[in-house]
Amino acid sequence: MSTKIASARISEKSSQLLQDLNNSLPFDKVLYKEDIEGSRAHAYMLCEQGIISKEDYEQIESGLYEILGEIESGTFLLDGDDEDIHMAIEGRLTEKVGDAGKRLHTARSRNDQVALDFRLYVQNNTKAIAALLAENIETFVKVAEENTETMLPGMTHLQHAQPINFAYHILAYASMFKRDYERFMASYERNNYSPIGCAALAGTPHAIDRQITSDKLGFNAPTLNCLDTVSDRDFALEILFNISTMMMHISRLSEELILWSASEFKWVTLSDRHATGSSIMPQKKNPDIPELLRGKTGRVNGNLIALLTVMKGLPLAYNKDMQEDKEGVFDSVRTALLSLQVLNEMVADMTVNKEQMEAACMIGHLCATDLADYLVKESGLPFRDAYHITGNVVNLAEEKGVDISELSLNDLQSIDSRIGEGVVALLDNRASMNARLSEGGTATVRTLEQVESLKLWLEKQK
């Protein structure tokens, strides 16, 4: 007969293959802190409600504290034949305190215990990721403050479009990360409800008080419906979605850093701390960090799709399929935390090559739209007519091998006599950049407003 704790109905020893398939201890041992924290709160509530004696509670509390120390010191190795972290800790507790340890599981099931431990893990790491996002935003803002006058070509379709400043560009990523931060924190609030006390699926006949455990564990309140609670993994899906969206933003920035650090651009130089060499070409300096960050985005996307697929066909309530809910989350969380830390370091240490950026603004006729806007304002031309006139001016600049801003007034008027002297001052990249004064625009004064807005927001998050 099986001697496992949770096997009263089973009369034959489990197949070794079943044990191998069923065993989650190798990965769910990550939850040992959350399991002990949840068990301590549950034992406290049982004692407060008179369901277990004070003596039993004190033995349980002392035993759990000792087990935490044993795990962290390495004297209790989580590599035995227990099927999961919950049974490993309960078994060790029973070894230590006897019958008191056996009473700990009163009025709870592994279903609500797992839901609690996993939710605590997700909630804790949701806040940890949000904190790192805020650190990255702060770094972006510092880089921006130093570059509100540094011009580079703003692009669409990866083609030179209009002159912008580098601060404006990097603040676009700060804005993305701000949305990511808010998404994580909204998920934290939405999911900050305690599962413990739901038992297997329908609650318990014991006279428990779920509010006690909820308060003890820092939740807003107990969950509403126990059937939903033990089968709910929305909180896990949310952190996976939030990480995937965040990593997509990191990947987009990484792609630009890879391009900008290439010889064809030379807009930024990554520090030697954050680059690698080639095994055969001694001149090479490879942007491995942004390449790895870009690659890891596919990894976290896969984890999201995997859990969505696991959950899509499950009837209520708990099903063993849900054991597959954790490894992807653990992996995505580790990836997110490391990615944010290394990205922050890399951006803080990189050098912005201002001269190279500004030189690139003389390629691609970045002031062309300014000429079209001038014709609309000064001559009352419909924009489409002004657009075609400007196209002919660009063609002339191409024939002459110069930027549109380098054409003389005679050159401009040879295309259309309605182009007056006032346009010469407008066909200047810095003037063009600073002319974009609409709210949220790239003019230096507007960029500085965005810097101040983000600094104020960061202060409120502390």
C-alpha positions in Angstrom: 0.0 0.0 0.0 1.0 3.6 -0.6 2.4 5.4 2.4 2.0 8.9 1.0 0.1 11.4 3.1 -2.6 12.0 0.5 -3.4 8.5 -0.5 -6.1 7.0 1.8 -8.2 5.7 -1.0 -5.3 4.0 -2.9 -4.6 0.4 -2.1 -1.7 -0.3 -4.4 1.7 1.2 -4.6 1.8 3.9 -7.3 3.5 3.1 -10.6 7.0 4.6 -10.8 6.0 6.2 -14.0 2.9 7.8 -12.4 5.1 9.1 -9.6 7.5 10.6 -12.2 4.7 12.2 -14.1 2.9 13.4 -11.0 5.9 14.7 -9.1 6.0 18.5 -9.1 8.5 19.0 -6.2 11.4 19.6 -8.6 9.8 22.9 -9.7 7.2 23.9 -7.1 9.8 23.9 -4.3 10.2 27.5 -5.4 7.0 28.1 -3.4 8.4 27.0 0.0 8.3 30.5 1.5 4.7 31.1 0.4 3.7 27.6 1.6 5.1 28.2 5.1 3.6 31.7 5.2 0.2 30.4 4.2 0.3 27.5 6.7 1.3 29.9 9.5 -1.7 32.1 8.8 -4.0 29.1 8.5 -2.8 27.7 11.8 -3.2 31.1 13.5 -6.8 31.3 12.3 -7.6 27.7 13.4 -6.3 28.6 16.9 -8.2 31.9 17.0 -11.4 30.0 16.1 -10.8 27.3 18.7 -10.4 24.6 16.1 -7.0 23.6 17.3 -5.5 24.3 20.7 -3.0 27.0 21.5 -0.5 24.3 22.3 -0.9 22.8 18.9 -0.6 26.2 17.2 2.6 27.0 19.1 4.1 23.7 18.1 3.1 24.2 14.4 4.4 27.8 14.4 7.7 26.8 15.9 8.0 23.8 13.6 7.3 25.8 10.5 9.8 28.4 11.5 12.4 25.7 12.0 11.6 24.2 8.6 12.1 27.6 6.9 15.5 27.8 8.5 16.4 24.2 7.5 15.4 24.8 3.8 17.3 28.1 3.6 20.4 26.6 5.3 20.3 23.5 3.1 19.8 21.0 6.0 16.4 20.0 4.7 16.8 19.2 1.0 13.7 19.4 -1.1 14.7 16.5 -3.3 12.9 13.5 -1.7 10.0 11.4 -3.1 7.3 13.8 -1.8 5.0 14.6 -4.7 5.0 18.4 -4.1 6.2 21.1 -1.8 3.0 21.1 0.3 3.4 17.4 1.2 7.1 17.8 1.7 6.6 20.6 4.3 3.7 18.9 6.0 5.5 15.6 6.2 8.6 17.3 7.8 6.3 19.2 10.2 4.7 16.0 11.3 8.1 14.5 11.9 8.9 17.4 14.1 5.7 18.0 16.1 3.7 14.8 15.7 -0.1 15.0 15.9 -0.1 18.8 15.9 1.4 18.7 12.4 -1.4 16.4 11.3 -4.0 18.9 12.5 -2.6 21.7 10.3 -4.6 20.5 7.3 -7.9 20.9 9.1 -10.4 22.9 7.1 -8.2 23.2 4.0 -7.4 21.2 0.9 -4.4 21.1 -1.4 -6.6 22.9 -3.9 -7.0 26.1 -1.9 -3.5 25.7 -0.5 -1.9 25.5 -4.0 -4.1 28.4 -5.1 -2.9 30.5 -2.1 0.8 29.7 -2.5 0.8 30.4 -6.2 -1.2 33.6 -5.8 1.2 34.8 -3.1 4.1 34.1 -5.5 2.4 36.0 -8.3 1.4 38.9 -6.2 4.9 39.3 -4.7 6.6 39.1 -8.1 4.0 41.5 -9.6 5.2 44.2 -7.2 8.9 43.2 -7.8 8.6 43.6 -11.5 6.7 46.9 -11.2 9.4 48.2 -9.0 12.0 47.4 -11.6 9.9 49.0 -14.3 9.9 52.2 -12.2 13.7 52.0 -12.0 14.0 51.7 -15.7 11.6 54.6 -16.3 13.8 56.7 -14.0 16.9 55.8 -16.0 15.1 56.7 -19.3 14.2 60.0 -17.8 17.8 60.7 -16.8 19.0 59.9 -20.3 16.2 62.1 -21.7 17.2 65.1 -19.5 20.7 65.0 -21.1 19.4 64.9 -24.6 16.4 67.3 -25.1 18.4 69.1 -27.7 20.1 66.1 -29.3 18.5 65.7 -32.8 18.0 62.4 -34.7 15.8 61.4 -37.6 12.4 60.3 -36.4 11.4 57.3 -38.6 8.4 55.6 -40.0 8.8 52.3 -42.0 12.5 52.6 -40.8 12.9 55.5 -43.3 13.9 59.1 -42.2 10.7 61.1 -41.7 11.0 64.2 -39.4 13.6 65.6 -37.0 13.0 64.8 -33.4 15.2 64.9 -30.3 16.6 61.8 -28.6 14.9 62.6 -25.3 11.6 62.5 -27.1 12.4 59.1 -28.6 13.6 57.5 -25.3 10.5 58.9 -23.5 8.3 57.0 -25.9 9.8 53.9 -24.2 9.3 55.4 -20.8 5.6 55.9 -21.7 5.4 52.2 -22.7 7.0 51.1 -19.4 4.6 53.4 -17.5 1.7 51.6 -19.1 3.4 48.3 -18.2 3.8 49.4 -14.6 0.1 50.4 -14.4 -0.9 47.1 -15.9 1.0 45.1 -13.3 -0.3 47.2 -10.4 -3.9 47.0 -11.7 -3.5 43.2 -11.8 -2.1 43.2 -8.3 -5.3 45.0 -7.0 -7.7 42.9 -9.0 -6.1 39.6 -7.7 -5.4 40.6 -4.1 -8.0 38.3 -2.6 -7.4 35.3 -0.4 -8.2 31.7 -1.6 -7.5 29.9 1.6 -10.5 28.5 3.4 -12.2 27.4 0.2 -11.0 23.9 0.8 -11.5 21.4 -2.1 -14.2 23.4 -3.9 -17.2 24.1 -1.7 -15.9 25.6 1.5 -15.7 23.7 4.8 -18.1 22.8 7.7 -15.5 24.0 10.2 -16.2 27.3 11.9 -13.3 29.2 10.1 -12.9 32.9 9.6 -11.5 33.6 6.2 -11.1 37.3 7.0 -8.5 36.4 9.7 -6.2 34.6 7.2 -6.9 37.3 4.5 -5.8 40.1 6.9 -2.8 38.0 8.1 -1.6 37.5 4.6 -2.1 41.1 3.4 -5.0 40.5 1.1 -7.9 42.9 0.6 -10.5 40.3 1.4 -11.4 36.6 0.9 -12.4 35.5 -2.6 -16.2 35.5 -3.3 -16.9 32.0 -4.7 -14.9 29.0 -3.7 -15.8 26.9 -6.8 -14.3 29.7 -8.9 -11.3 30.2 -6.6 -9.8 26.7 -6.6 -10.0 26.5 -10.4 -9.0 30.1 -11.2 -5.7 30.9 -12.8 -6.5 34.2 -14.2 -4.0 35.8 -11.9 -1.3 33.6 -13.5 -2.5 34.4 -17.0 -2.4 38.1 -16.2 1.2 38.1 -15.0 2.1 36.1 -18.1 0.3 38.5 -20.4 1.8 41.5 -18.6 5.3 40.1 -18.9 4.7 39.3 -22.6 3.6 42.8 -23.3 6.5 44.3 -21.3 9.0 42.0 -23.1 7.5 43.1 -26.4 8.4 46.7 -25.5 11.8 45.6 -24.3 12.3 43.8 -27.6 11.4 46.9 -29.6 13.9 49.0 -27.7 16.5 46.2 -28.1 16.0 46.1 -31.8 16.7 49.9 -32.0 19.8 49.6 -29.8 21.1 46.8 -32.1 20.6 49.0 -35.1 21.9 52.2 -33.5 25.1 50.5 -32.3 25.8 49.1 -35.8 28.6 50.7 -37.9 26.0 52.1 -40.3 24.4 54.2 -37.5 26.9 54.6 -34.7 24.2 56.6 -32.8 25.0 54.8 -29.5 27.9 52.9 -28.1 27.2 50.1 -25.6 29.7 49.8 -22.8 32.2 47.0 -22.9 30.5 45.6 -19.8 27.4 45.0 -21.9 28.9 43.6 -25.1 30.8 40.5 -26.1 33.5 39.7 -28.6 33.8 37.2 -31.4 35.6 33.9 -31.1 37.3 34.4 -34.5 37.0 38.1 -35.5 39.0 40.2 -33.0 37.5 43.5 -34.2 34.0 42.5 -33.3 31.9 44.0 -30.5 28.5 42.3 -30.4 25.3 43.7 -28.8 24.5 40.3 -27.2 22.4 41.7 -24.4 19.8 43.4 -26.6 19.8 40.4 -28.9 19.2 38.1 -25.9 16.4 40.3 -24.6 14.8 40.3 -28.1 15.0 36.5 -28.2 13.6 36.0 -24.7 10.4 37.7 -25.8 9.5 34.6 -27.8 10.1 32.5 -24.7 7.6 34.4 -22.5 5.1 34.5 -25.3 5.2 30.7 -25.4 4.6 30.4 -21.7 1.5 32.6 -22.0 0.1 30.5 -24.9 0.9 27.3 -23.0 -1.2 28.2 -20.0 -4.0 29.6 -22.1 -4.1 26.2 -23.8 -4.0 24.2 -20.6 -7.0 26.2 -19.1 -9.2 26.5 -22.2 -11.1 23.1 -21.8 -11.1 22.5 -18.1 -14.5 21.8 -16.3 -14.9 23.2 -12.8 -13.3 22.8 -10.4 -9.7 21.7 -9.9 -8.1 19.4 -12.4 -4.6 17.9 -12.4 -3.9 19.6 -15.7 -3.4 22.7 -13.5 -0.1 21.4 -12.2 1.2 22.6 -15.6 0.4 26.2 -14.5 3.6 27.0 -12.6 6.8 26.2 -14.6 5.9 28.8 -17.3 5.1 31.4 -14.7 8.3 30.7 -12.8 10.3 30.9 -16.0 8.7 34.1 -17.2 9.1 35.8 -13.8 12.8 34.9 -13.7 13.2 36.2 -17.3 11.3 39.4 -16.6 13.3 40.2 -13.4 16.7 39.6 -15.0 15.8 41.4 -18.3 14.7 44.5 -16.5 17.8 44.6 -14.3 20.3 44.1 -17.2 18.3 46.6 -19.5 18.5 49.3 -16.8 22.3 48.8 -16.4 22.9 48.8 -20.2 20.9 52.0 -20.9 22.4 53.8 -18.0 26.0 52.9 -19.2 25.5 53.5 -23.0 27.0 56.5 -24.7 24.8 58.7 -26.9 26.8 59.8 -30.0 25.2 63.2 -30.5 27.2 64.3 -33.5 26.4 61.1 -35.4 22.7 61.4 -34.7 22.6 65.0 -35.8 24.6 64.3 -39.0 22.0 61.7 -39.9 19.3 64.4 -39.9 20.9 65.7 -43.1 19.8 62.6 -44.9 16.2 62.1 -46.1 14.9 65.6 -46.4 13.4 65.8 -42.9 12.0 69.3 -43.4 9.8 68.4 -46.4 6.6 68.4 -44.4 7.5 71.9 -43.2 7.5 73.2 -46.8 4.1 71.7 -47.5 2.7 73.2 -44.3 4.2 76.6 -45.2 2.5 76.5 -48.6 -0.8 75.7 -46.9 -0.5 78.5 -44.4 1.0 81.2 -46.6 -0.6 80.6 -50.0 -3.8 78.9 -49.0 -3.1 75.9 -51.1 -4.9 72.7 -50.4 -2.6 70.3 -48.6 -2.6 67.8 -51.5 -1.4 70.5 -53.9 1.3 71.6 -51.5 2.3 68.0 -51.0 2.9 67.5 -54.8 4.9 70.8 -55.0 7.0 69.6 -52.1 7.6 66.3 -53.9 9.0 68.2 -56.9 11.3 70.1 -54.6 12.6 66.9 -53.1 13.2 65.5 -56.6 15.3 68.7 -57.4 17.3 68.2 -54.1 17.9 64.5 -55.1 19.1 65.6 -58.6 21.5 68.1 -57.0 22.7 65.6 -54.3 21.8 67.8 -51.4 19.3 67.9 -48.6 16.1 70.0 -49.1 17.4 72.3 -46.4 20.5 73.1 -48.5 18.5 74.3 -51.5 18.7 78.1 -52.3 15.6 80.3 -52.5 16.1 80.4 -56.3 16.1 76.6 -56.4 12.9 76.5 -54.4 11.2 79.2 -56.5 12.1 77.5 -59.7 9.6 74.8 -58.7 6.9 77.2 -57.5 7.0 81.0 -57.4 4.7 81.1 -54.4 7.5 79.9 -52.2 8.7 83.1 -50.4 11.8 84.1 -48.4 10.2 83.1 -45.1 10.5 79.4 -46.0 14.3 79.5 -45.7 14.3 79.8 -41.9 11.7 77.0 -41.7 13.8 74.6 -43.7 16.1 74.0 -40.8 16.1 70.8 -38.9 16.2 72.3 -35.4 13.5 74.9 -36.4 11.4 72.0 -37.8 11.8 70.0 -34.5 10.9 73.0 -32.3 7.9 73.9 -34.5 6.1 70.8 -33.4 4.6 72.4 -30.3 1.4 70.5 -30.1 0.9 68.7 -26.8 2.9 65.5 -26.7 5.1 66.8 -29.6 8.9 66.7 -30.1 9.7 70.4 -29.6 12.3 70.7 -26.8 9.9 72.7 -24.6 7.3 69.9 -24.9 9.8 67.2 -24.3 10.8 69.0 -21.1 7.2 68.9 -20.0 7.1 65.2 -20.6 10.3 64.8 -18.5 8.7 66.7 -15.6 5.4 64.8 -15.9 7.2 61.5 -15.6 9.3 62.7 -12.7 6.2 63.8 -10.9 4.6 60.4 -11.6 7.6 58.5 -10.3 7.5 60.5 -7.1 3.9 59.4 -6.6 4.9 55.8 -6.9 7.4 55.9 -4.1 
